Amino acid sequence: MRKLFNLTSVASGIAVGMIVAGILAIVGGGYAHKIVRDQLVPQKIYFSDNAKELPANLKPYAGQQVDTAKEAKVFADDYIGLHLQGIANGQTYSEVSGQFMKDPKNTQLAQQRQSLFMGETLRGLLLSAWGWGTIATIATIAGIVLTAIGTILLIVPVMALIGERRRNTTPAARPATPNAAA
């Protein structure tokens, strides 16, 4: 019983657990990346084809579809965010909506309110996709690290076990037997 719970077997169990957790994290991270992509692609959100219309930091994205978490964040912050600043002198939906509630017949406020609502909602949804993509990346990295550390920790007790078995199976030197014919 003492052999069953020695340090080597405990370390091996922890190492195997780390490897299993790492593999699950890698699979989970890959799955989350796939889900983010699968949710973004059907939305058919594209950066403008005309690079001249885009700010300098968005020019590399000209004509590309938003289908990754990183692109979702860039589109949300630097494309939609820029356009939202041009509506109602940079006011937020909440601010314009408050003004509209006081003056519900004001059509300009009504249009600004609607544009800000749609823009801020899309921006929030894209930032959620970016958030889940970021979690997926963190899970994947953590999975790789756990798997690597678990593998290293498993190698140590396995090598010790192999060395111990080799020592136990090496034949001991036999004393010379007297020759019967002599």
trRosetta pair geometry for C-beta under 8 A, 3 or more apart (Angstrom, degrees):
i j d omega theta_ij theta_ji phi_ij phi_ji
1 4 5.6 -49 -159 22 40 117
1 5 7.2 2 159 8 68 104
2 5 6.9 -80 -156 50 31 86
2 6 6.9 56 150 -62 67 90
3 6 5.9 -29 -153 -20 36 116
3 9 7.8 94 150 -23 56 137
4 9 6.3 -80 174 65 39 174
5 9 6.3 -103 -117 71 21 128
5 10 6.6 46 -166 -53 62 102
6 9 5.5 91 55 12 69 98
6 10 7.2 -137 100 -2 34 93
7 10 5.8 -59 -146 41 32 110
7 11 6.0 32 158 -19 68 109
8 11 5.9 -56 -145 38 27 109
8 12 6.3 29 155 -20 63 108
8 157 4.2 139 -159 -141 83 114
8 160 6.0 -129 -116 86 128 136
8 161 6.7 136 173 -60 143 96
9 12 5.5 -51 -145 36 33 114
9 13 6.4 36 154 -21 64 104
9 157 7.5 160 -63 -172 27 151
10 13 5.7 -53 -150 34 31 112
10 14 6.5 29 153 -16 64 105
11 14 5.8 -54 -147 38 32 110
11 15 6.1 35 153 -22 65 108
11 153 6.1 -137 176 172 94 100
11 156 7.0 -59 140 81 142 114
11 157 5.1 156 86 -45 115 133
12 15 5.6 -55 -146 37 30 113
12 16 6.3 30 156 -18 65 104
12 154 6.1 76 -134 -128 66 74
12 157 4.7 -104 -62 79 95 151
12 158 7.3 111 -109 -53 112 76
13 16 5.9 -53 -146 36 29 109
13 17 6.4 32 153 -19 63 107
14 17 5.5 -55 -150 37 32 114
14 18 6.4 33 152 -20 65 104
14 150 7.9 -145 127 -124 63 84
14 153 6.7 -67 97 139 97 146
15 18 5.7 -52 -150 34 31 111
15 19 6.5 32 152 -19 64 104
15 150 4.7 131 -169 -164 62 69
15 151 7.4 136 -176 -65 107 13
15 153 3.8 -161 -98 99 109 103
15 154 3.7 168 141 -63 143 79
15 157 7.4 -164 6 23 145 119
16 19 5.6 -53 -149 35 33 113
16 20 6.4 33 153 -18 66 105
16 150 7.0 134 -72 -175 10 118
16 154 6.5 94 -59 -95 64 125
17 20 5.8 -54 -146 38 31 110
17 21 6.2 29 155 -16 66 108
17 150 7.4 -149 72 -123 48 126
18 21 5.7 -55 -143 41 30 110
18 22 6.0 35 155 -23 64 108
18 146 4.9 -150 -178 -177 84 86
18 147 7.3 178 135 -86 83 27
18 149 5.9 -82 160 90 148 94
18 150 3.1 -173 93 -81 106 111
18 153 6.8 67 38 43 145 136
19 22 5.6 -54 -147 36 28 115
19 23 6.4 29 155 -19 63 104
19 146 7.3 179 -89 135 24 86
19 147 5.5 69 -133 -130 61 64
19 150 3.8 -161 -52 121 71 145
19 151 6.3 96 -94 -58 112 68
19 154 6.9 -1 -37 -29 132 141
20 23 5.9 -53 -148 35 30 109
20 24 6.4 28 153 -16 63 107
21 24 5.7 -56 -148 39 31 111
21 25 6.3 33 153 -21 66 106
21 143 7.7 -147 128 -119 61 70
21 146 5.3 -88 94 163 97 152
21 150 7.8 154 45 -56 90 146
22 25 5.7 -54 -147 35 31 111
22 26 6.4 31 154 -19 65 104
22 142 7.6 -146 -121 129 69 63
22 143 4.5 118 -170 -165 60 59
22 144 6.9 141 -168 -54 110 8
22 145 7.3 -151 -120 71 114 46
22 146 3.2 -166 -79 91 98 100
22 147 3.3 -173 129 -49 149 75
22 148 7.6 175 -144 4 158 54
22 149 8.0 166 -68 43 140 84
22 150 5.9 -144 -4 10 134 133
23 26 5.7 -52 -149 35 32 111
23 27 6.4 30 153 -16 65 106
23 143 6.7 127 -68 -166 9 111
23 147 6.2 96 -54 -90 65 118
24 27 5.7 -55 -146 40 32 110
24 28 6.0 32 154 -19 66 109
24 143 7.2 -152 71 -117 45 115
25 28 5.6 -54 -142 40 30 112
25 29 6.1 33 157 -21 64 106
25 139 4.8 -152 -171 180 85 80
25 140 7.0 178 138 -90 85 23
25 142 5.1 -93 171 92 154 96
25 143 3.1 -167 89 -75 100 98
25 146 6.3 94 25 29 140 137
26 29 5.8 -53 -146 36 28 111
26 30 6.4 27 155 -16 62 107
26 139 7.6 -177 -78 135 23 83
26 140 5.7 68 -126 -135 57 64
26 143 3.5 -170 -47 131 71 149
26 144 6.5 96 -87 -55 111 65
26 147 7.0 1 -30 -28 130 138
27 30 5.8 -57 -150 38 29 111
27 31 6.3 32 152 -21 64 108
27 143 7.7 171 8 -136 55 159
28 31 5.6 -54 -146 36 31 113
28 32 6.3 30 156 -18 65 105
28 136 7.7 -148 129 -128 69 70
28 139 5.2 -87 96 160 105 146
28 143 7.5 166 43 -62 91 137
29 32 5.8 -54 -147 36 30 109
29 33 6.5 32 154 -19 64 104
29 136 4.6 120 -156 -174 65 65
29 137 6.7 113 -159 -81 118 13
29 138 7.6 -161 -110 67 118 42
29 139 3.7 -175 -73 90 96 99
29 140 3.2 -166 129 -55 160 80
29 141 7.8 146 -113 2 163 53
29 142 8.0 157 -55 43 133 87
29 143 6.1 -134 1 3 128 134
30 33 5.7 -52 -149 34 32 112
30 34 6.4 33 152 -19 64 105
30 136 7.5 148 -42 -171 13 109
30 140 6.7 101 -47 -95 66 113
31 34 5.6 -56 -152 35 32 113
31 35 6.4 33 152 -21 66 104
31 136 7.8 -148 70 -128 53 112
32 35 5.6 -50 -145 34 34 113
32 36 6.5 38 154 -21 65 101
32 132 5.9 -144 -176 165 109 93
32 133 7.3 173 136 -104 99 36
32 135 6.4 -93 166 93 161 93
32 136 3.4 -158 93 -92 118 110
32 139 6.7 92 20 39 140 141
33 36 5.8 -52 -151 33 31 112
33 37 6.5 28 153 -14 64 107
33 69 7.6 -88 -126 -18 72 115
33 133 6.4 72 -112 -133 66 76
33 136 4.6 162 -52 151 73 151
33 137 7.6 89 -77 -60 109 65
33 140 7.6 18 -31 -45 126 136
34 37 5.8 -58 -151 40 31 110
34 38 6.0 30 153 -20 67 111
35 38 5.5 -55 -140 40 30 112
35 39 6.2 26 158 -17 64 107
35 132 7.3 -73 91 143 112 138
36 39 6.0 -62 -151 38 26 107
36 40 6.3 17 156 -15 64 113
36 68 7.4 52 119 -152 120 37
36 69 5.4 -16 167 -64 156 92
36 72 7.6 -109 180 -12 111 148
36 129 5.2 120 -150 -166 95 87
36 132 5.5 177 -81 96 110 109
36 133 4.6 83 -122 -74 172 92
36 136 6.7 -115 -12 -5 130 150
37 40 5.9 -63 -142 40 29 106
37 41 6.0 33 165 -28 68 108
37 67 5.4 41 -141 173 82 87
37 68 6.8 -3 -90 -91 89 52
38 41 6.4 -42 -133 25 24 112
38 42 7.7 18 170 -9 53 103
39 42 7.4 -66 -163 33 26 100
39 43 7.5 27 148 -23 59 112
39 129 6.4 -156 90 -109 123 115
40 43 5.8 -63 -164 26 41 117
40 45 7.0 -75 -172 34 84 112
40 66 5.7 -111 -178 119 121 82
40 67 5.0 163 103 -124 122 44
40 68 7.5 -117 61 -18 164 17
40 71 7.9 111 178 80 155 111
40 72 6.2 -108 -107 -74 136 117
40 129 5.9 97 -69 -159 108 155
41 44 7.7 32 166 -64 43 52
41 65 7.1 50 -125 146 64 136
41 67 5.2 41 -78 -120 79 108
43 66 7.4 -39 82 75 118 107
44 65 7.1 -64 -144 -135 44 114
45 65 6.8 108 76 -161 53 68
45 66 4.2 -24 91 35 107 121
45 75 6.5 87 143 178 128 163
45 126 7.8 -106 102 -95 174 122
46 49 7.6 10 143 -51 126 74
46 63 6.7 -18 -178 -163 114 31
46 64 6.8 173 -149 91 75 31
46 65 5.2 -46 -95 -98 79 58
46 66 7.0 -150 -86 -6 26 79
47 54 6.8 29 176 -95 110 140
47 58 6.3 -171 -151 176 132 108
47 61 4.3 113 -22 128 169 101
47 62 5.8 -114 114 -112 118 24
47 63 6.4 -35 78 11 89 19
47 64 5.3 24 26 51 114 75
47 66 7.3 114 -36 -52 79 87
47 75 6.8 -128 -77 -99 86 100
47 79 6.7 -131 -118 -90 83 150
48 51 7.7 170 99 -73 95 28
48 53 4.9 -65 122 76 159 129
48 54 5.7 -175 56 -58 115 100
48 62 6.5 -41 89 -136 66 74
48 63 7.5 -36 116 -58 33 50
49 62 6.2 69 -163 173 26 89
49 63 4.4 54 -116 -86 65 91
50 53 4.4 66 96 -1 107 111
50 54 7.4 163 99 -15 62 87
50 62 7.0 -121 81 -150 14 117
51 54 5.5 -60 -155 33 45 114
51 59 4.7 61 -163 -143 106 83
51 62 3.9 -53 -80 -75 85 156
54 58 4.0 -120 179 92 119 110
54 59 5.3 165 90 -76 121 55
54 61 7.4 -169 -158 64 160 89
54 62 6.0 -140 4 -83 148 92
54 79 7.8 -36 -131 -104 95 97
55 58 5.1 77 59 14 76 105
55 59 7.7 -114 97 -33 39 79
55 78 6.6 -118 53 176 133 106
55 82 6.7 -163 -24 -95 132 161
56 59 5.9 -29 -156 -10 36 117
57 74 7.8 -145 135 -152 103 109
57 78 6.0 -101 92 -153 120 153
58 61 5.2 -61 -170 42 68 113
58 62 7.3 102 136 -59 78 68
58 74 6.9 150 -106 163 85 113
58 78 5.7 179 -64 126 111 126
58 79 6.3 108 -113 -73 150 94
59 62 5.8 -11 -163 -32 45 111
61 64 4.9 -95 -168 38 66 122
61 71 6.7 144 -131 -132 128 97
61 74 6.5 171 -54 118 158 142
61 75 7.8 -154 158 -71 158 84
64 71 6.9 -116 120 -131 122 139
65 71 8.0 64 113 145 45 158
66 71 4.5 -173 -135 129 68 115
66 72 5.6 103 179 -82 115 60
66 75 4.9 -32 -96 -23 138 155
66 126 7.2 -33 165 -132 150 119
67 71 6.5 26 37 55 43 145
68 71 4.7 92 55 10 82 102
68 72 6.9 -140 95 -9 43 87
68 133 6.8 105 172 -140 64 153
69 72 5.5 -53 -149 32 32 116
69 73 6.6 31 154 -18 65 102
69 129 5.9 -158 -115 136 69 78
69 130 4.6 119 -176 -125 83 48
69 131 7.9 -149 -153 23 118 22
69 132 7.0 -146 -106 75 124 65
69 133 2.1 -136 -71 71 150 167
69 134 6.3 -170 158 -37 148 62
69 136 7.4 177 -35 41 149 118
69 137 7.6 -126 56 -26 151 115
70 73 5.9 -55 -154 34 32 109
70 74 6.5 28 152 -15 66 107
70 130 7.2 100 -82 -127 22 96
70 133 7.2 -125 -29 125 56 148
71 74 5.6 -54 -144 40 35 111
71 75 6.0 34 157 -19 68 108
72 75 5.9 -55 -144 39 27 109
72 76 6.1 26 156 -19 63 111
72 126 4.3 -167 -176 -171 91 86
72 127 7.3 -175 137 -71 102 26
72 129 4.3 -102 -171 87 171 119
72 130 4.7 -156 90 -56 108 87
72 133 7.1 145 35 -1 128 143
73 76 5.7 -56 -143 38 28 110
73 77 5.9 7 167 -2 67 114
73 126 7.1 175 -74 141 31 97
73 127 6.5 75 -109 -112 70 63
73 130 3.8 92 -61 -113 96 150
74 77 6.5 -64 -136 47 22 96
74 78 5.3 -28 -174 30 64 120
74 79 7.2 57 134 -11 68 101
75 78 7.2 -58 -100 56 11 80
75 79 4.7 -33 -154 33 53 129
75 80 6.4 52 148 -11 69 98
75 126 5.9 -106 83 -169 104 155
76 79 7.4 30 -11 48 10 86
76 80 5.5 -31 -144 39 37 123
76 81 6.6 58 142 -32 52 99
76 122 7.6 -162 -113 124 83 73
76 123 4.5 117 -156 -150 89 69
76 124 7.9 144 -148 -38 129 17
76 126 3.8 -175 -67 92 115 125
76 127 5.0 179 152 -54 168 81
76 130 6.9 -108 18 -16 140 134
77 80 7.6 36 -10 54 10 84
77 81 4.8 -6 -168 -6 35 144
77 123 7.8 109 -66 -154 39 107
77 127 7.8 91 -51 -86 86 104
78 81 6.2 -2 -59 46 14 112
78 82 6.1 19 175 -26 42 113
79 82 6.1 -53 -147 29 16 109
79 83 6.8 8 153 -10 55 107
80 83 5.7 -60 -151 40 34 109
80 84 6.1 37 153 -24 70 106
80 119 5.5 167 -171 -167 103 91
80 122 6.2 -156 -120 95 154 108
80 123 4.6 -162 109 -81 142 100
80 126 7.3 145 9 30 145 147
81 84 5.7 -52 -145 33 30 113
81 85 6.8 37 153 -25 61 100
81 123 6.5 106 -63 -128 73 138
82 85 5.9 -51 -158 25 31 114
82 86 7.3 27 147 -17 60 104
83 86 5.7 -57 -160 32 40 113
83 87 7.2 35 148 -21 67 102
83 119 6.5 -141 97 -134 108 140
84 87 5.8 -55 -155 29 41 110
84 90 8.0 75 126 -131 72 46
84 116 6.4 90 -144 -124 96 74
84 119 4.8 169 -84 132 101 142
84 120 6.6 93 -120 -65 144 77
84 123 7.1 -31 -36 -40 144 149
85 90 4.8 5 -153 -104 69 82
86 90 7.9 36 -50 -66 18 62
87 91 7.8 -91 108 54 73 74
87 112 5.5 155 173 -144 102 86
87 115 5.3 -156 -131 106 153 129
87 116 5.7 -166 108 -69 140 88
87 119 7.3 160 12 16 149 156
88 91 4.3 -70 125 44 114 105
88 95 7.6 163 136 92 137 108
88 96 5.0 -60 -133 -83 169 127
88 112 4.4 98 -58 -169 113 138
88 116 6.6 -26 15 -56 134 131
91 95 4.1 -116 -175 86 108 134
91 96 5.2 126 111 -50 124 89
91 112 7.9 43 68 159 113 131
91 116 7.7 -46 98 -100 79 154
92 95 4.9 99 53 7 73 100
92 96 7.1 -149 94 1 38 88
92 116 6.8 130 176 -175 38 134
92 120 7.2 69 -162 -85 83 147
93 96 6.1 -64 -146 44 30 104
93 97 5.7 31 158 -23 68 113
93 113 6.7 88 -150 -151 74 60
93 116 3.9 175 -86 129 77 114
93 117 5.1 109 -134 -76 134 58
93 120 5.0 -101 -21 13 130 150
94 97 5.8 -54 -140 37 24 113
94 98 6.5 30 157 -22 60 105
95 98 5.9 -54 -155 31 28 113
95 99 6.8 24 151 -14 62 105
96 99 5.6 -55 -153 38 37 112
96 100 6.2 38 149 -22 68 106
96 109 6.1 179 -175 -157 90 81
96 112 5.0 -126 -157 117 148 111
96 113 4.9 -164 123 -85 112 72
96 116 5.6 127 38 19 143 156
97 100 5.4 -53 -145 36 33 114
97 101 6.4 41 153 -26 65 100
97 113 5.3 107 -84 -135 66 113
97 116 7.9 -130 -39 81 89 130
97 117 7.7 84 -69 -67 117 105
98 101 5.8 -48 -150 27 31 114
98 102 7.1 24 152 -12 60 104
99 102 5.9 -61 -160 37 35 109
99 103 6.5 -22 159 31 70 104
99 106 7.7 -54 136 62 95 151
99 109 5.6 -131 108 -137 105 135
100 103 6.5 -84 -138 66 30 70
100 104 6.3 67 165 -101 73 52
100 106 6.5 -132 -121 62 67 108
100 109 4.3 176 -88 141 86 119
100 110 6.1 120 -136 -78 127 54
100 113 4.9 -11 -35 -57 156 146
101 104 6.8 13 -137 -67 25 89
103 106 4.3 40 126 -15 112 122
103 109 6.2 99 85 23 105 157
104 110 7.8 66 -167 -75 52 106
106 109 4.0 46 104 18 117 114
106 110 6.5 166 95 -19 61 85
107 110 5.2 -51 -145 35 37 118
107 111 6.3 36 156 -19 68 102
108 111 5.9 -53 -150 36 31 108
108 112 6.3 28 153 -15 64 109
109 112 5.6 -56 -143 41 32 111
109 113 5.9 39 155 -26 66 107
110 113 5.7 -52 -145 34 26 114
110 114 6.5 24 155 -16 61 107
111 114 5.9 -56 -148 37 30 109
111 115 6.2 28 155 -16 66 108
112 115 5.8 -56 -144 40 30 109
112 116 6.0 27 158 -16 66 110
113 116 6.0 -59 -145 40 24 108
113 117 6.2 28 155 -23 62 109
114 117 5.7 -53 -146 34 29 113
114 118 6.4 22 159 -13 64 106
115 118 6.1 -59 -148 40 28 105
115 119 6.0 22 158 -14 65 114
116 119 5.8 -59 -138 44 28 109
116 120 5.8 21 166 -13 67 112
117 120 6.3 -59 -138 42 21 102
117 121 6.1 21 159 -20 60 112
118 121 5.8 -58 -145 37 26 111
118 122 6.3 22 159 -14 64 107
119 122 6.0 -57 -146 39 28 106
119 123 6.1 29 154 -20 64 110
120 123 5.4 -51 -142 39 33 116
120 124 6.2 37 155 -22 64 104
121 124 5.7 -54 -149 35 29 111
121 125 6.5 27 154 -17 64 105
122 125 5.7 -55 -147 37 33 110
122 126 6.3 31 155 -17 66 106
123 126 5.9 -57 -148 38 29 109
123 127 6.3 27 154 -17 64 108
124 127 5.7 -56 -145 39 31 110
124 128 6.5 37 152 -23 64 101
125 128 5.5 -48 -152 30 34 114
125 129 6.8 37 148 -18 63 99
126 129 5.5 -47 -153 32 38 113
126 130 6.6 40 146 -19 65 101
127 130 5.3 -46 -147 36 39 116
127 131 6.3 47 149 -25 65 100
128 131 5.4 -48 -148 32 34 115
128 132 6.5 28 155 -13 65 102
129 132 6.1 -56 -148 40 31 105
129 133 6.2 33 151 -20 64 109
130 133 5.5 -56 -147 39 31 114
130 134 6.3 35 153 -23 65 104
131 134 5.7 -53 -151 32 30 112
131 135 6.6 30 151 -16 64 103
132 135 5.5 -48 -147 36 37 113
132 136 6.4 44 150 -23 65 102
133 136 5.4 -50 -150 33 34 116
133 137 6.5 36 151 -20 64 101
134 137 5.6 -50 -150 33 34 112
134 138 6.4 33 152 -17 65 104
135 138 5.6 -53 -147 38 33 112
135 139 6.2 35 153 -21 66 105
136 139 5.7 -54 -147 36 30 111
136 140 6.4 31 154 -20 64 106
137 140 5.7 -54 -148 35 31 111
137 141 6.4 28 155 -15 65 106
138 141 5.9 -55 -146 39 30 109
138 142 6.1 30 155 -18 65 109
139 142 5.7 -56 -144 40 29 111
139 143 6.1 34 154 -24 63 107
140 143 5.6 -54 -149 34 29 115
140 144 6.6 30 154 -19 63 102
141 144 5.8 -52 -151 33 33 110
141 145 6.4 29 152 -16 66 107
142 145 5.7 -56 -147 40 32 111
142 146 6.1 32 155 -19 67 108
143 146 5.8 -53 -141 38 29 109
143 147 6.1 28 159 -18 64 109
144 147 5.9 -58 -147 38 27 110
144 148 6.2 25 156 -18 64 109
145 148 5.9 -57 -146 38 28 109
145 149 6.2 21 159 -13 66 109
146 149 6.0 -58 -142 42 27 105
146 150 5.9 28 159 -19 64 113
147 150 5.7 -56 -142 40 26 112
147 151 6.2 29 157 -22 62 107
148 151 5.8 -55 -149 34 27 111
148 152 6.5 25 154 -16 63 105
149 152 5.7 -54 -149 38 33 110
149 153 6.1 29 154 -15 67 109
150 153 5.7 -57 -143 42 30 109
150 154 6.1 29 156 -21 65 108
151 154 5.7 -57 -145 36 29 110
151 155 6.5 37 154 -29 63 101
152 155 5.8 -48 -151 23 31 114
152 156 7.3 36 153 -24 60 98
153 156 6.2 -46 -159 21 35 113
153 157 7.8 17 157 0 62 99
154 157 6.8 -63 -158 43 38 96
154 158 6.0 33 153 -17 71 116
155 158 5.8 -66 -145 43 29 110
155 159 5.9 29 160 -21 69 109
156 159 6.1 -59 -148 35 23 107
156 160 6.5 22 154 -17 61 108
157 160 5.3 -53 -145 38 38 115
157 161 6.2 41 155 -22 68 103
158 161 5.7 -53 -149 36 32 112
158 162 6.4 33 152 -19 64 104
159 162 5.7 -51 -146 36 33 112
159 163 6.3 34 154 -19 64 106
160 163 5.8 -55 -149 38 30 112
160 164 6.3 31 153 -20 64 106
161 164 5.7 -53 -146 35 31 111
161 165 6.4 29 156 -18 65 106
162 165 5.9 -56 -148 36 30 109
162 166 6.4 31 153 -21 64 105
163 166 5.7 -54 -149 33 31 112
163 167 6.6 30 154 -18 64 104
164 167 5.8 -55 -152 35 32 110
164 168 6.4 25 153 -15 66 109
165 168 5.7 -59 -145 41 33 108
165 169 6.0 16 161 -9 69 113
166 169 6.2 -65 -139 44 27 99
166 170 6.5 42 158 -41 63 99
167 170 6.1 -42 -150 9 29 115
171 174 7.7 -28 156 -33 110 94
174 177 7.6 -18 142 -32 115 92
178 182 6.8 -110 173 51 88 122
179 182 4.3 81 81 -11 104 111
